[in-house]
Amino acid sequence: MIRPLRAAFELAWRHRPVGTVSAAAAAETPAAAAVVDCAVYRDGLRRPAPRDPAAAIGQARRRRGAFVWIGLHEPTEEELAGVAEQFGLHPLAVEDAVHAHQRPKLERYDDTLFMVLKTVRYVDHHELTATSEVVETGEVMVFVGADFVITVRHGEHGALGALRRSLEERPARLAKGPSAVLHAIADQVVDHYLEVAAAVRDDIDDIESAVFADTRGSAAQVGRIYQLKREVLELKRAVAPLDRPLQQLSEASSGLVHPEIRSYFRDVADHLNRVADQVTGYDALIDSILQANLAQVQATQNEDMRRITAWAAIIAVPTMVCGVYGMNFEHMPELRWRFGYPLVLVVIVTAIVLIHRGFRRNGWL
């Protein structure tokens, strides 16, 4: 299925439209089912536009300085194929957008930027367990051209409707073009990183308190700590790779990024670096908590082994004496003495008391 689709995309890429869209191309496309919102913007203001992407881009290209913003949610290959043909999207980028599960990255295909961002959401839970989900991830792919922005969202969170409405209330920012939309999306994603990192910190504090509240340690805590570490690594995989793409957007001179927007990308990159430092610190802190808990468990096990050894040594005294006198030899010391039996009991009790006191003094009991 992928090869025929890629061949169709490559053919469309070579013959992609660069001007207005024909009337036939403006017909309803299969992508309409996946369209969450479709709007044309001019001078930062939303203009009435058809919901169909082909018709919307045709309208935008007939007006100087206008661009279209199309939002898609988990489109199929067929649904995205129509959009790719109308907007000249590269087949490799389209394939990534359909199948998702990509690392955060930024790629340029001729006159189109393709950016992948990982969205995150903190999963509320009453108590952290060894199977609790703490961080839920999704993806947002963004195609940016001279006169269009296409967002492809995967996952049940990370919706962009509120962001779109917020941008529409700031026409001066939206008038900067498609790169302003890309910045707003990246800024919202990184802000969510900050929120999730703060919530994860609370979970780490709870685990830390639980571990050090029980000085004997608990093997049951290991599963909780390990699960939290897995979730922190999930957050780290979303945050760490995004640093390079943001640096490229803030430094590289590109006609697709408005000069004033580049400074805003630097601000987002600073926020990302702060989150990255926090997540790295969380990872190291969880390692320390895990080592502390394992040390407590090991110390508890050693203490239990000392107790067992001490009691085994105490029990060995009567066992040895009784074993000697239980051999039933005829010629044995004090065997026929009237006070032999009480004397042996006194010797056994005395030895047990002395050994017990010795172990107590050394902290073994």
Secondary structure as UniProt FT lines:
FT   HELIX           2..14
FT   TURN            23..26
FT   HELIX           30..34
FT   STRAND          35..42
FT   TURN            43..44
FT   STRAND          45..47
FT   HELIX           53..61
FT   TURN            64..65
FT   STRAND          66..73
FT   HELIX           77..87
FT   HELIX           91..99
FT   STRAND          105..109
FT   TURN            110..111
FT   STRAND          112..122
FT   TURN            130..131
FT   STRAND          135..144
FT   STRAND          148..154
FT   HELIX           161..168
FT   HELIX           171..174
FT   TURN            175..176
FT   HELIX           178..213
FT   TURN            215..216
FT   HELIX           220..239
FT   HELIX           240..242
FT   HELIX           243..251
FT   TURN            255..256
FT   HELIX           259..325
FT   TURN            333..336
FT   TURN            338..339
FT   HELIX           340..361
FT   TURN            362..363
//
